[in-house]
Amino acid sequence: PLVNRHRPSVDGLFESGKIFGARAAGVILTGMGDDGARGLLGMRQAGAFTIAQDRDSSVVYGMPGEAVKLGAAVRIVPLGQIAEMILTFMRTGKPG
């Protein structure tokens, strides 16, 4: 179904991540609009490690920017650092 005017929706995807709580990681990358911002916030509130791509490395800062405005991101980092942060989290269970 439509979520936030989108099908498929990033917010819908992130809803499923909430059930894993602190064992989940959510990442929002460059993109237009605000789809995903509320879903990422829901993941963070459920204890997940959440990352937003920073403004300088984004082609379009819409989606990550909205997530940052909501306080949805535990970390705000350049694209080139995201993979290592996820790997560190997966290995240690702690934000990179």
Residue frames relative to the residue before (quaternion, step in Angstrom):
aa qw qx qy qz dx dy dz
P 1.0000 0.0000 0.0000 0.0000 0.00 0.00 0.00
L 0.6157 -0.5285 0.4239 0.4023 3.56 -1.26 0.31
V 0.0001 -0.7470 0.6648 -0.0119 3.54 -1.02 0.90
N 0.8385 -0.0065 -0.0142 0.5447 3.57 -0.66 1.05
R 0.6580 -0.5250 0.2775 0.4630 3.58 1.10 0.76
H 0.6827 0.4783 -0.2813 0.4754 3.63 1.19 0.16
R 0.0529 0.7502 -0.6588 0.0197 3.51 -1.24 0.64
P 0.4562 -0.3261 -0.7817 0.2730 1.67 -0.89 2.29
S 0.3415 -0.7466 0.5471 0.1635 3.52 -1.26 0.46
V 0.4691 -0.6499 0.5180 0.2986 3.54 -1.04 0.81
D 0.5989 0.5498 -0.3668 0.4521 3.60 1.02 -0.70
G 0.6469 0.5195 -0.3127 0.4625 3.58 0.98 -0.83
L 0.6336 0.5268 -0.3167 0.4699 3.56 1.02 -0.83
F 0.6979 0.4751 -0.2775 0.4584 3.58 0.84 -0.96
E 0.5252 0.6151 -0.4187 0.4130 3.62 1.14 -0.43
S 0.6660 0.5028 -0.3080 0.4569 3.57 0.95 -0.84
G 0.6293 0.5549 -0.3345 0.4291 3.60 1.11 -0.57
K 0.5558 0.6330 -0.3855 0.3765 3.58 1.18 -0.48
I 0.6317 0.5664 -0.3489 0.3979 3.60 1.02 -0.67
F 0.6767 0.4893 -0.2927 0.4659 3.60 1.21 -0.41
G 0.3018 -0.8084 0.4705 0.1846 3.58 1.29 -0.07
A 0.8594 -0.0900 0.0923 0.4948 3.54 -0.90 -0.99
R 0.6132 0.5392 -0.3602 0.4512 3.61 1.23 -0.10
A 0.6508 0.5267 -0.3017 0.4560 3.60 1.30 -0.08
A 0.1428 -0.7341 0.6536 0.1164 3.51 -1.35 0.42
G 0.0906 -0.7825 0.6149 0.0371 3.54 -1.02 0.84
V 0.0878 -0.7956 0.5994 0.0078 3.56 -0.98 0.90
I 0.0833 -0.7765 0.6225 0.0508 3.56 -0.94 0.88
L 0.1762 -0.8091 0.5597 0.0312 3.51 -0.77 1.18
T 0.7957 -0.3213 0.2441 0.4517 3.52 -1.39 0.06
G 0.3595 0.7177 -0.5454 0.2414 3.56 -1.01 0.80
M 0.5345 -0.6408 0.4601 0.3034 3.52 -1.27 0.49
G 0.7767 0.3702 -0.2628 0.4367 3.53 -1.20 0.56
D 0.5486 -0.6282 0.4558 0.3109 3.51 -1.32 -0.35
D 0.3524 0.7405 -0.5045 0.2701 3.60 1.24 0.17
G 0.7634 0.3412 -0.2805 0.4713 3.55 -0.85 0.99
A 0.5724 0.6230 -0.3897 0.3640 3.60 1.09 -0.57
R 0.7070 0.4408 -0.2709 0.4822 3.60 0.81 -0.94
G 0.6318 0.5324 -0.3334 0.4541 3.57 1.06 -0.69
L 0.6441 0.5032 -0.3169 0.4811 3.57 1.03 -0.80
L 0.6196 0.5290 -0.3400 0.4697 3.59 1.04 -0.74
G 0.6399 0.5231 -0.3236 0.4607 3.59 0.97 -0.79
M 0.6310 0.5165 -0.3285 0.4765 3.56 1.04 -0.76
R 0.6566 0.5045 -0.3216 0.4593 3.58 0.89 -0.90
Q 0.6631 0.5066 -0.3051 0.4588 3.58 0.93 -0.87
A 0.6648 0.4737 -0.2936 0.4975 3.59 1.21 -0.50
G 0.6455 -0.5640 0.3040 0.4157 3.60 1.30 0.09
A 0.4683 0.6942 -0.4378 0.3273 3.60 1.25 0.02
F 0.4716 -0.6064 0.5577 0.3143 3.52 -1.35 0.40
T 0.0292 -0.8351 0.5483 -0.0331 3.59 -0.56 1.13
I 0.1215 -0.7934 0.5964 0.0060 3.53 -1.02 0.93
A 0.0901 -0.7532 0.6480 0.0683 3.54 -1.14 0.74
Q 0.4874 -0.6375 0.5131 0.3044 3.54 -1.07 0.79
D 0.4631 -0.6995 0.4691 0.2761 3.61 -0.94 0.82
R 0.6906 -0.5013 0.3437 0.3920 3.54 -1.29 0.40
D 0.6862 0.5264 -0.3040 0.3995 3.60 0.79 -0.99
S 0.7506 0.3774 -0.2274 0.4925 3.61 0.99 -0.69
S 0.5666 0.5967 -0.3808 0.4219 3.61 1.29 -0.05
V 0.4315 -0.6506 0.5557 0.2857 3.55 -1.09 0.72
V 0.7580 0.0378 0.0040 0.6512 3.56 1.06 -0.89
Y 0.2663 -0.8146 0.5006 0.1217 3.59 -0.56 1.15
G 0.3099 0.7978 -0.4774 0.1988 3.62 1.21 0.23
M 0.7601 0.3945 -0.2281 0.4632 3.58 0.46 -1.18
P 0.7076 0.4157 -0.3019 0.4851 3.63 0.72 -0.86
G 0.6150 0.5630 -0.3475 0.4290 3.60 1.05 -0.70
E 0.6547 0.4965 -0.3091 0.4790 3.58 0.99 -0.81
A 0.6332 0.5216 -0.3323 0.4653 3.58 1.03 -0.75
V 0.6393 0.5160 -0.3195 0.4722 3.58 1.00 -0.81
K 0.6396 0.5350 -0.3259 0.4455 3.60 0.93 -0.87
L 0.6976 0.4635 -0.2654 0.4775 3.58 1.03 -0.77
G 0.4563 -0.6738 0.4612 0.3538 3.62 1.20 -0.32
A 0.3652 0.7775 -0.4439 0.2551 3.56 1.23 0.50
A 0.7132 0.4646 -0.2535 0.4595 3.60 1.15 -0.49
V 0.3817 -0.6882 0.5731 0.2285 3.55 -0.96 0.95
R 0.7846 0.0962 -0.0293 0.6118 3.57 1.08 -0.82
I 0.1325 -0.7396 0.6555 0.0757 3.57 -1.20 0.72
V 0.1376 0.8312 -0.5090 0.1763 3.55 -0.24 1.29
P 0.6083 -0.5352 0.4274 0.4010 3.59 -1.28 0.31
L 0.6843 -0.5086 0.3493 0.3887 3.53 -1.20 0.62
G 0.6825 0.5314 -0.2867 0.4119 3.59 0.90 -0.91
Q 0.6937 0.4645 -0.2761 0.4762 3.61 1.20 -0.30
I 0.5180 0.6932 -0.4008 0.3010 3.57 1.21 -0.39
A 0.6558 0.5231 -0.3319 0.4314 3.61 0.83 -0.90
E 0.6717 0.4906 -0.3067 0.4626 3.60 0.88 -0.89
M 0.6264 0.5316 -0.3438 0.4548 3.60 1.03 -0.72
I 0.6497 0.5057 -0.3147 0.4723 3.57 0.98 -0.83
L 0.6556 0.5122 -0.3134 0.4578 3.58 0.91 -0.89
T 0.6384 0.5162 -0.3234 0.4706 3.58 0.97 -0.82
F 0.6491 0.5096 -0.3130 0.4701 3.58 0.95 -0.87
M 0.6676 0.5034 -0.3089 0.4533 3.59 0.90 -0.88
R 0.6833 0.4847 -0.2841 0.4663 3.60 1.02 -0.75
T 0.8229 0.2919 -0.1078 0.4754 3.55 0.85 -0.99
G 0.3953 -0.7132 0.4829 0.3191 3.58 1.17 -0.53
K 0.6591 0.4625 -0.2977 0.5129 3.57 1.33 0.16
P 0.5862 -0.5779 0.4222 0.3795 3.59 -1.07 0.65
G 0.4699 -0.7026 0.4700 0.2543 3.56 -0.96 0.90
